[in-house]
Structure formats: structure tokens, C-alpha cells
């Protein structure tokens, strides 16, 4: 191969990497660190910029379900049955088929710990007359909580352009889930579940690698990157971290642990309350798919590794030795009363 061709390709790769690095620097991904007891902002970057929430959406699904439990509409023993609508959801890690049922308590663990998209829809259809009615409750709750930069389109966070939020709003949501329903904090502590003997681990590595972590939810889509709403407590002090758009799980975990460590050590300080942060309505959510899920992803990942090398060989890690996590066991049964309603076919174009 001619030397000029090799040099030309090398130069092209360098230009792509440089442009992606500059793009990542120019469009920083959102970060918010908050004291959940005082609501004081300890650190923030673009906390009001809209973002696709991915499975952090399930925090609001949990909130609406907890409200229904408090109102007596359902109980923790209420059966949750997998409907045809539930089983058609993407990324079915639960392995559950039409007509399988479990208690609402077990379904909450499956939805939160295993992040089961199908179970989230089944929960929605159990709590409300149908999925659409549940999503309306989600948006009504968002309005009541002052989540001015948030709109939900589904209960599980699968991609939809009208399903968006901000780091500010996710922090407020996480704090309200924790404050209003302390009796349900246990749902966020499990590091894995077994569903009929099949183990599914939580993607929140902080639960087993950062002592004091008590939750709350991770999420990932190609469009969103890797998101987290994390909560931890040490020596009587609590810290919440929201990171949106991380490139790798290592980056998400290490950055979360770094911010928490700095906050616990008193190295982060602020003044404003999280509610006083402004949500930006002049920009649309970024779509991270080109950077994360195409042939350009390697160059973008390399640029992010350069920005956040924590945990890479030769660099300090903020995570600690792995500890045994909490495992919740789920057993399902066949619901013989389940009605197999066909999914309507699309109208011909």
C-alpha cells in the first residue's frame, strides 16, 4: 500500500477523533450533585439541558405505583400479569411469556433492579386501566413535582422523541421518591434478582462497589448514553448524583463514585437549591447514536477515556473491592384468566 494512502487514512482517523473530541467538549453531558436533605446543589454541568432518560424513566413509574399503593388502589400482593402488550416490548431480559404472573412486590423488584421493560408495562397496566392512562399519571405527577423539563411517553424509557427529562428534574424526582416513600427504599437496594431461577444483575455497579450506596436507577439507550441517578450515605451525610450521557459503564460508575467521594469529603460546595436551577427549553435532547452505536464510536470512546481515565490501567479507581449484594428471588405462576387479545396490525400505508 502506498505510503501516501496510509498517511491519508491515518490523517482521516485523526481528524475524526479530533472532531469528536471537540464535539464532546463543546456539548458536555449533564451532571448534577445534590445534598438530598438540604436540596443544595454541590456541583452541576448543564443540569437543565434536556436528555433522553432511558430506564431512569422507571423512577417515575415507581413513584406512580407507590402513590397507588398509598391510596389503596393496589397492594403488594396484587397479581401483575404479562399481557400481550407487555411481552412485545424490546429487550426482554426477563424471559417471561404471555400469561405469567407475579406479585406487585416482585414486579417492582423486576422493574427497578432488573430494569425489565416488559414488567414495567405490565405494572402500568395493573395500576391503571391501560398503559396510556398510566403514562398520563406519570405526566400529571411530573407537573405536580415541578419537573418543568420533563415529558413521559411510556413507563419503561424505550426510545421516543417525546420521552425526555433533565438532570435537574431527575434529581427532584429521585429525592421525592426517597422522601415520600421511605418504606419502599428496599426496592432500590437489590443488586440482582432471580426470576424463576434466572439471575439478572442490576446495572448499578455502585451497589456492590461503592459502600453506602442505596440506589437508585441506571439507564441506557444508544440515543441517551449511559445514565444514572445514584444515592449514597456515609457518616450521616447523603449525596445524590445524576449523570446523563456517559459513554461506557466504567465512565458512568467511576464518575459517579468520584463525585460522591468529593462530596463526602467536603470538596464540593454550592449555594443554590436544585429547584432554583432553570430548565432549558431552547434546545432539543441530543441524540448520541452516531457517537455511541456506529463505526465512529471507537474514536468517541477514546476521547472520553482521555477526559475520564479513572479506573483505566495506571489510573486511580474510585470504586472499591466488590461486596456481596442483596438478591431478591421472584417466582411466577400461570394466570389462567389472562385474555390473549391480539395486537392490532398496522393500517396499510
C-alpha positions as CSV (number, residue, x, y, z in Angstrom):
1,X,0.0,0.0,0.0
2,X,1.4,3.4,-0.9
3,X,2.7,5.5,1.9
4,X,0.6,8.4,0.9
5,X,-2.5,6.3,1.2
6,X,-1.6,5.1,4.7
7,X,-0.8,8.6,5.8
8,X,-4.1,9.8,4.3
9,X,-6.1,7.2,6.2
10,X,-4.2,7.9,9.4
11,X,-4.9,11.7,9.0
12,X,-8.6,11.0,8.3
13,X,-8.8,8.9,11.5
14,X,-7.1,11.7,13.5
15,X,-9.4,14.3,12.1
16,X,-12.5,12.2,13.0
17,X,-11.2,11.7,16.5
18,X,-10.3,15.3,17.0
19,X,-13.7,16.5,15.7
20,X,-15.5,14.1,18.1
21,X,-13.3,15.2,21.0
22,X,-14.1,18.8,20.2
23,X,-17.8,18.0,19.9
24,X,-17.8,16.2,23.3
25,X,-16.0,19.2,24.9
26,X,-18.4,21.6,23.3
27,X,-21.5,19.6,24.2
28,X,-20.8,18.4,27.7
29,X,-23.1,15.8,29.1
30,X,-25.2,16.8,32.1
31,X,-24.0,16.3,35.7
32,X,-25.7,17.2,39.0
33,X,-24.6,16.6,42.5
34,X,-27.1,17.4,45.3
35,X,-27.4,17.1,49.0
36,X,-30.8,15.4,49.1
37,X,-31.6,16.6,52.7
38,X,-31.0,20.3,52.1
39,X,-31.6,20.2,48.3
40,X,-28.4,22.2,47.9
41,X,-26.6,21.9,44.6
42,X,-23.0,20.9,45.2
43,X,-21.9,20.7,41.6
44,X,-23.6,20.9,38.2
45,X,-22.9,20.9,34.5
46,X,-25.8,21.6,32.1
47,X,-28.3,20.3,34.6
48,X,-31.2,21.9,32.8
49,X,-30.4,20.6,29.3
50,X,-33.0,18.1,28.0
51,X,-31.9,14.5,27.6
52,X,-33.4,11.1,26.9
53,X,-33.9,9.4,30.2
54,X,-33.8,5.7,29.1
55,X,-34.6,3.4,32.1
56,X,-34.3,6.2,34.7
57,X,-37.9,6.7,33.4
58,X,-38.8,3.8,35.7
59,X,-38.2,6.1,38.7
60,X,-41.5,7.9,37.8
61,X,-43.2,4.5,37.1
62,X,-42.2,3.5,40.7
63,X,-43.4,6.9,42.1
64,X,-46.8,6.5,40.5
65,X,-47.1,2.9,41.7
66,X,-46.1,3.9,45.2
67,X,-48.8,6.6,45.1
68,X,-51.3,3.9,44.1
69,X,-50.2,1.7,46.9
70,X,-50.6,4.5,49.4
71,X,-54.1,5.3,48.0
72,X,-55.1,1.6,48.4
73,X,-55.8,1.1,44.7
74,X,-53.4,-1.9,44.7
75,X,-51.5,-3.9,47.3
76,X,-48.0,-5.5,47.2
77,X,-49.8,-8.9,46.7
78,X,-51.9,-7.7,43.7
79,X,-51.1,-10.0,40.8
80,X,-49.2,-8.5,37.8
81,X,-49.8,-10.5,34.7
82,X,-47.8,-10.3,31.5
83,X,-50.1,-9.1,28.8
84,X,-49.6,-9.3,25.0
85,X,-48.7,-5.6,25.1
86,X,-46.1,-6.1,27.8
87,X,-44.4,-9.0,26.0
88,X,-44.0,-7.1,22.8
89,X,-41.5,-4.6,24.5
90,X,-37.9,-4.6,23.3
91,X,-35.0,-6.0,25.2
92,X,-36.9,-8.7,27.1
93,X,-34.3,-9.9,29.6
94,X,-36.9,-11.2,32.0
95,X,-37.7,-14.2,29.8
96,X,-41.4,-14.0,30.8
97,X,-44.1,-15.0,28.4
98,X,-47.7,-14.1,27.9
99,X,-49.9,-15.1,30.9
100,X,-47.1,-15.4,33.5
101,X,-47.9,-13.6,36.7
102,X,-46.1,-12.4,39.9
103,X,-47.0,-10.2,42.8
104,X,-46.7,-6.4,42.5
105,X,-43.9,-6.5,45.1
106,X,-41.9,-8.9,42.9
107,X,-42.8,-6.9,39.8
108,X,-41.3,-3.7,41.4
109,X,-38.0,-5.5,42.0
110,X,-38.1,-6.8,38.4
111,X,-38.8,-3.3,37.1
112,X,-36.2,-1.5,39.2
113,X,-33.4,-4.0,39.8
114,X,-33.6,-5.9,36.5
115,X,-34.9,-2.9,34.6
116,X,-37.3,-5.2,32.8
117,X,-39.1,-3.2,30.2
118,X,-41.9,-5.8,29.8
119,X,-42.6,-5.9,33.5
120,X,-42.8,-2.1,33.6
121,X,-45.6,-2.1,31.1
122,X,-47.4,-4.9,33.0
123,X,-47.1,-2.9,36.2
124,X,-48.6,0.1,34.4
125,X,-51.5,-1.9,33.1
126,X,-52.1,-3.3,36.6
127,X,-52.0,0.1,38.4
128,X,-54.1,2.0,35.7
129,X,-56.8,0.8,33.3
130,X,-54.2,0.7,30.5
131,X,-50.7,1.9,29.6
132,X,-51.8,5.3,28.2
133,X,-53.7,6.1,31.4
134,X,-50.6,5.2,33.5
135,X,-48.4,7.5,31.3
136,X,-51.0,10.3,31.9
137,X,-50.5,9.7,35.7
138,X,-46.7,10.0,35.1
139,X,-47.0,13.3,33.4
140,X,-49.6,14.6,36.0
141,X,-47.1,13.7,38.7
142,X,-44.3,15.4,36.9
143,X,-46.3,18.6,36.8
144,X,-47.1,18.4,40.5
145,X,-43.5,17.9,41.4
146,X,-42.4,20.9,39.3
147,X,-40.5,18.8,36.7
148,X,-40.8,21.6,34.1
149,X,-38.3,20.0,31.6
150,X,-39.9,16.5,31.6
151,X,-42.4,14.6,29.5
152,X,-43.0,10.9,29.5
153,X,-44.2,8.8,26.6
154,X,-44.0,5.3,28.2
155,X,-43.4,3.6,31.5
156,X,-40.1,1.9,30.7
157,X,-37.9,4.6,28.9
158,X,-37.6,2.9,25.5
159,X,-36.8,5.5,22.9
160,X,-39.4,8.0,22.0
161,X,-38.6,11.6,21.0
162,X,-41.3,12.8,23.4
163,X,-39.8,11.0,26.3
164,X,-37.3,13.4,27.8
165,X,-36.1,15.0,31.1
166,X,-33.2,16.9,32.6
167,X,-30.7,16.1,35.3
168,X,-32.4,18.7,37.5
169,X,-35.8,17.0,37.1
170,X,-34.4,13.5,37.7
171,X,-32.7,14.7,40.9
172,X,-36.0,16.2,42.2
173,X,-37.9,13.0,41.2
174,X,-35.3,10.8,42.9
175,X,-35.4,12.9,46.1
176,X,-39.2,12.8,46.2
177,X,-39.3,9.0,45.7
178,X,-36.9,8.7,48.6
179,X,-38.6,11.3,50.8
180,X,-42.3,10.4,50.3
181,X,-41.9,6.6,50.4
182,X,-39.1,5.7,52.8
183,X,-40.9,2.4,53.4
184,X,-40.1,1.4,49.8
185,X,-36.3,2.2,49.8
186,X,-35.6,-1.6,49.8
187,X,-36.7,-1.8,46.2
188,X,-33.6,0.2,45.2
189,X,-31.1,-1.8,47.3
190,X,-31.1,-5.2,45.5
191,X,-28.1,-5.8,43.2
192,X,-29.7,-8.7,41.4
193,X,-33.0,-10.7,41.1
194,X,-33.7,-14.2,40.1
195,X,-36.9,-14.8,38.1
196,X,-37.8,-18.4,38.1
197,X,-34.2,-19.3,38.7
198,X,-32.8,-16.9,36.0
199,X,-30.4,-14.3,37.6
200,X,-30.5,-10.8,36.2
201,X,-28.0,-8.3,37.7
202,X,-28.6,-4.7,38.3
203,X,-26.5,-2.4,36.0
204,X,-25.9,-0.1,39.1
205,X,-22.4,-1.4,39.9
206,X,-22.2,1.2,42.8
207,X,-24.4,-1.1,44.8
208,X,-21.6,-3.6,45.2
209,X,-18.5,-1.5,44.6
210,X,-19.2,1.8,46.4
211,X,-20.1,1.2,50.1
212,X,-23.1,3.2,51.3
213,X,-24.9,3.2,48.0
214,X,-28.7,2.9,48.4
215,X,-29.9,3.3,44.8
216,X,-31.4,4.4,42.6
217,X,-31.6,3.7,38.8
218,X,-29.5,3.4,35.7
219,X,-30.5,3.6,32.1
220,X,-29.0,3.1,28.6
221,X,-30.1,3.7,25.0
222,X,-27.9,4.4,22.1
223,X,-29.7,7.8,21.9
224,X,-29.1,8.7,25.5
225,X,-25.8,7.1,26.5
226,X,-25.5,5.7,30.0
227,X,-27.5,7.5,32.7
228,X,-27.6,7.1,36.4
229,X,-29.5,8.6,39.4
230,X,-27.3,7.4,42.3
231,X,-27.8,7.8,46.0
232,X,-25.4,7.0,48.8
233,X,-24.9,7.7,52.6
234,X,-21.8,7.9,54.7
235,X,-21.3,9.1,58.3
236,X,-24.8,10.6,58.5
237,X,-24.4,12.5,55.2
238,X,-26.2,11.7,52.0
239,X,-25.3,12.6,48.4
240,X,-27.3,12.2,45.1
241,X,-25.5,12.2,41.8
242,X,-27.2,12.4,38.3
243,X,-25.0,11.7,35.3
244,X,-26.5,11.6,31.8
245,X,-24.8,10.5,28.5
246,X,-21.8,8.6,29.9
247,X,-20.1,6.6,27.2
248,X,-19.2,3.4,29.0
249,X,-20.3,1.7,32.2
250,X,-16.8,2.3,33.6
251,X,-17.1,6.1,32.9
252,X,-20.6,6.2,34.5
253,X,-19.5,4.2,37.6
254,X,-16.2,5.9,38.1
255,X,-17.5,9.5,37.6
256,X,-20.4,8.8,40.0
257,X,-18.1,7.4,42.6
258,X,-15.7,10.3,42.2
259,X,-18.4,13.0,42.6
260,X,-19.8,11.2,45.7
261,X,-16.3,10.9,47.2
262,X,-15.6,14.5,46.7
263,X,-19.0,15.5,48.2
264,X,-18.5,13.3,51.2
265,X,-15.0,14.7,51.8
266,X,-16.4,18.3,51.6
267,X,-14.6,19.2,48.4
268,X,-17.8,20.2,46.6
269,X,-19.9,23.1,47.8
270,X,-22.7,25.2,46.3
271,X,-25.4,27.6,47.3
272,X,-28.5,27.4,45.1
273,X,-31.2,24.9,45.6
274,X,-31.9,22.3,42.9
275,X,-35.4,23.7,42.4
276,X,-33.9,27.1,41.5
277,X,-32.0,25.6,38.5
278,X,-33.6,26.6,35.2
279,X,-34.6,24.0,32.7
280,X,-33.6,24.9,29.1
281,X,-36.4,24.9,26.6
282,X,-34.4,26.4,23.8
283,X,-32.6,23.2,22.9
284,X,-33.6,19.7,22.0
285,X,-32.2,16.5,23.5
286,X,-29.0,15.3,21.9
287,X,-29.1,12.0,20.0
288,X,-26.0,10.1,21.0
289,X,-26.5,7.2,18.5
290,X,-23.8,8.3,16.0
291,X,-21.2,8.7,18.8
292,X,-22.1,5.5,20.6
293,X,-23.5,3.0,18.2
294,X,-21.8,3.4,14.8
295,X,-18.4,3.0,13.3
296,X,-17.4,6.3,14.9
297,X,-18.0,5.1,18.4
298,X,-14.4,3.9,18.9
299,X,-13.0,7.3,18.3
300,X,-15.5,9.0,20.5
301,X,-14.9,6.5,23.3
302,X,-11.2,7.1,23.1
303,X,-11.8,10.9,23.5
304,X,-14.0,10.2,26.6
305,X,-11.4,7.9,28.0
306,X,-8.9,10.7,27.8
307,X,-11.3,13.0,29.6
308,X,-12.3,10.5,32.3
309,X,-9.4,7.9,32.7
310,X,-10.4,6.8,36.3
311,X,-10.3,3.1,36.6
312,X,-8.3,2.5,33.4
313,X,-4.9,0.8,33.8
314,X,-2.5,3.1,35.6
315,X,-5.2,5.4,36.9
316,X,-6.9,5.6,40.3
317,X,-10.3,4.0,40.7
318,X,-12.9,5.4,42.9
319,X,-14.6,2.0,43.2
320,X,-13.7,-0.4,46.0
321,X,-13.5,-4.1,46.3
322,X,-16.7,-5.9,45.4
323,X,-19.1,-6.7,48.2
324,X,-21.9,-9.2,48.3
325,X,-25.1,-7.6,47.1
326,X,-28.7,-8.2,48.0
327,X,-30.6,-10.7,45.8
328,X,-34.4,-10.8,45.5
329,X,-36.0,-14.1,44.4
330,X,-39.1,-14.0,42.2
331,X,-41.3,-16.9,41.4
332,X,-44.1,-16.6,38.8
333,X,-47.1,-18.6,38.0
334,X,-49.5,-19.1,35.1
335,X,-52.5,-16.8,35.2
336,X,-55.3,-18.9,33.6
337,X,-57.6,-15.9,33.4
338,X,-55.3,-13.9,31.1
339,X,-57.1,-12.8,28.0
340,X,-55.0,-13.1,24.8
341,X,-56.1,-10.0,22.9
342,X,-54.4,-9.8,19.6
343,X,-52.1,-6.8,19.0
344,X,-53.8,-4.6,16.3
345,X,-52.0,-4.8,13.0
346,X,-50.7,-1.5,11.5
347,X,-53.0,0.1,9.0
348,X,-51.7,-0.2,5.4
349,X,-49.9,2.9,4.2
